[in-house]
């Protein structure tokens, strides 16, 4: 069976504009809420004594410039850092607005994704309608000022931010940002009251690793962080991470069982959808259930691939 089409409830989008006032969710930690607008992430701004950190930019240079100015006002002249929870158009393709105005920090996986996969993502987002495509007008990819491999710490002065690379999990370059072990920016490893997206769209994108996603959630749950900022949706806590883990485990186990018994995908997905809709009736975008089932059914837990392996594939080696 070919990859399923995008869910009917996720194909038409309003302009993904980052708007609204920043909300202080913890001492010196602010969030510009996504207001549950599709393709708009929760934006983080963390202010220390010596510097401030911006987490995600929104889609395109206009959103990036808006976030930069909000951060400048909160930082009151302090130097800025920029980090991204993942390098895709919705979360990070406004980074150009920070070039020369902030120290841009990418994981090596994010740098590789920018260099080798970003053009395909731009094409995909431009196909989501005029309102989305317009936000990417004039967009340029930028190189980071700093890269790291596994973990990177930024001392903002009285506030410590720890950036950690998890991918491939939800995607190749998932990154979390932990502030003083009290606030976690989880990126799209966690979305509040939404069915998780497993972006397995062969041959365009197969960089997810569902097993690693579950492992990452286990480690993050163990931190027992009180305030968790998901990539999209309302501020939440550890319990919702447990819910997302339960969902991914359910899909994984049911698809593995069906595949082992030779049950066709179309038959297997009916039972998976029925259970998921009954168990999580208030979650949005139920069309993503089929994507998750398709990903686990056809690719197991996901294939873990390094940036070097991907570059070899692209070179035909």
N, C-alpha and C positions, 0 to 999 in steps of 0.2 A: 504493500500500500504506500502511495506517495505521502509525503508530509502533509498533515492537515492544513487547510487554509486558516488564515487568521480568524479568530472568533468574530462573529457578526457584531458583537457589542464592543469590539476594540478596533474597528477599522475606520471610524469617523471621529476626528478629533477637533476640538476647539484649539485656538492658538495656545501653545504651552508657555504661558507667561508667568514668570516669577513675580508675585505681587504680595502686598500685605506687609504689616509691620512685624519686625522681629520680636519674638516672645522669649523672655528669659525662663528657660526650663530648669536651670540650676544656677548656682552662683557663677557668674561670668561666662555662662554658656547660653547662647541664643540660637533660636531656630526661626527661619522664615518658613512657615508651614506651607505645604503643597496645596492646601485647601481642597485636597482630593481631586485636583485637576489632572487628568491623564497626561503622562510624559513630563510632569513637573515633579522634581524631587524635593524632599525636605532639605533646605540649605542650612548648614551650620556655621556659626561664627563664634569663636572662642577667644576671649580677650584676657591676656596676661598683663603683667607689669611692664614687659619689654617688647612684646610683639603680639600679634593676633593671627589666628588661623582660620581660614575660610575652607569649608568642606562642601564641595560641589558648586556648580555654576549655573545649572539650567542649560537649555538648548540655545546655542548660537550667541553671537557677539553682543546682541542687544541685552539679553538676559545677563550675560557675563558682566557687562558694564554696570547694569543696575545693581547686581550683587556686590560688585567692587565698591560702588559709592555707599551702599548701606554699611559695608564693612568699614570703610574709611571713617564714617561718622561714629560708629561704635568704638573703633580703635583710637579715635582722637589723635591721629598723627603717628601712631606706632607703626613699625614695619609690618608688612603682611606676609603670610605664607598661604599657599594654596595646595590643597590635597583633594583628590577625587576618590569616591567610593568605587567607581568603575569608569573606564574611559569609553563611554558611548555617547551618542548625541544628547540624550535627555539629561545625563548627569554632568558631562564634562566638556561638551563642545562649545563652551563659552570661555574656555581658558585663555584664548588670545587676548581678552580684555585685561588680563592680569600680567601679560608679558611686559617686563620692564617696570611693573608696579608692585610685584610680589615675588618671593622666592617660590617657584613652582616645583613641587615634589611629586614624582611618580615612582611607583614600583617599577622594576625592570619589566614585569609583565605588562604594565600599562604602557610603557614606552614602546614595547614590541607590538602591542595591539594598535597603537597609534600609527606606527610605521607600516604595518602589513595588512591591517584589516579595516582601518577607519574609512577609506573610500567606499567600501561596500556598505558600511553602516550609513554613511551619508546618503547613498543612493536609496537605501531602504526607507530611511526617514522621509526623504523627499517624496516618496510614493505614498505617504500617509495623508495627502491632501494639501491644499494651498496654505492653510493656516499653519501647518507644521513646516512645510517647505520654506515659507517666508522667513521663519526664524533663523534658518540656516544661510540666508543670503549674506554674502560677504564673509562667510566663515573660513578661517584658516587654521590649520593644525600648527601647534607650537611644540617645540622641544622643551623638556623639563630643564630646570637648573640643577636639580639634584635627583639622583636615582638611588634606589636601595633594593636589596634582594628579598629579605624575609621580614625584617622589622626595622623601624626607624623612629627615634624619639626626638621630639622637638620640645625644648624648654622655652616656654613663653614668658617665663618670669612669674613664679608663684603658681603656675599651672603647667602640668606636664601632659603632653599629647603623645600617645604611642600609636603609630601607624603600623598595621600588620597586613601582609599579603596572604590571602587564603586560596586564590584561584589556582587551577580551575575548580570551581564549585558551581555557583549559579552561572558564572561565566569565567573566562580565562584569567581575569584580573581583579577579582573581588578584593576590596580593601576595607577593613574596619578602622575606626579611629576611637581610641579609648582615652577619655579625659579623667585623669587622676583616679582611675578605677571607680568612678562614680557615675559617669555618663558614657554610653556607648552609641556611636554612630555606626549602624549595622549595614548601611547600604541595602542593596537588593537581596542580601541573604535573608532579609526579613521585610515583609510588606504587611501592613496592618489591614486585617479583614479583606484580604484579596487572595485569590488562589495564586500561588507562586508560579512564576514563568520559568520553564525550563527551555532555554533558547536552543533547541535542537532542530535546525532547519537545513538538513543536508541538501546540496553540498555547500551552501553558503556559510552556515555556522553550525559547528558540532563541538564547540569548546566547553560544554558543560561537563560537570562530573557530579552526578547525584549522590554517589557514595561520600565524596569529600564534602559536599554540602551538608549532609547529615552529621558527619564528623565535626565540621566547623561549628554547627549549632550546638552539639554536645559540649564542646570546649567553651563556647560563649555562655551557655546556660550555667555551666559550673562556676563562672565568675560571679553569678548572682548580683548582677547590676540592677539597681533600682530604676534608673531612668534609661530607657532604650529608645533611640530615634531611628525608626525604620527608614528605608529608602523612600517609601511612599506610605501615606496614611498617618494616623494619629500617634502621638507619643505613647509608648506602651512599656511593657516590662518583660521579665523573664518568662512569665506564663505564656505569652503569645509565641515566644520562640519554641516552647514545648509543643504548642499546637501545630506550628508549621513543621516541626520535626515529625510529629505524628502523621501528618498528611503525607509528607514525602516518603516515610517508611511504609505507609499503607499502599501507596501507588507502586513503590518498588517491590514489595512482597507480592502483591497481587499480579503484577505483570510478570515477575519471575516465575510464579507458579503457573500462570497461563501459558507462558512460552515453553516451559518444561513439559507441559501436558499436551502441547500441540494445539492449544485453543487459538483460533484466529483472533487477530487484533480487534476487529470490529465487534466480536462477541465479548472479548475480555473487557473492552472499554465501557460497555454498557453497565456491567456490574460495578466497575470502579466509579463511574460517574454517579450512579444511584447511591452508593454508600457515601461518597464525598458530599453530595448535595444534602443528604439527610444529616450528616454529622456536622457540617459547617454551613447551615442554610443562609447565614447573613454575610458570607464572604462574597465579594464582587468578582466580576469577570469569570463566570463559571466555564466559559469556553476554553480557558487555559487548562482545564482538567484533561481534555483530549491531548493537548500538547505534552503534558507531563507523562501521560500513559504512553504516548507514542515514543517519547524519548527513552523511557525505561524499557519498554518492550523491544525496541529495535537496537538499542545501544547499551543494554544492561544498565550499569551504574554510571556509564560515561567513560570515555577513554582519556586518561591523563596524558597530556602531551606538553612537552617543554617548548619554549620559544624557539630553541635550536631545531627541534624536530619539525615544527611548523615551517621554519624557513627552508629546511631541506625539502619538505614536500613541495613548497612553492617553486623551488629551483629544479624540481623534477628529479631529485636525487633519491 
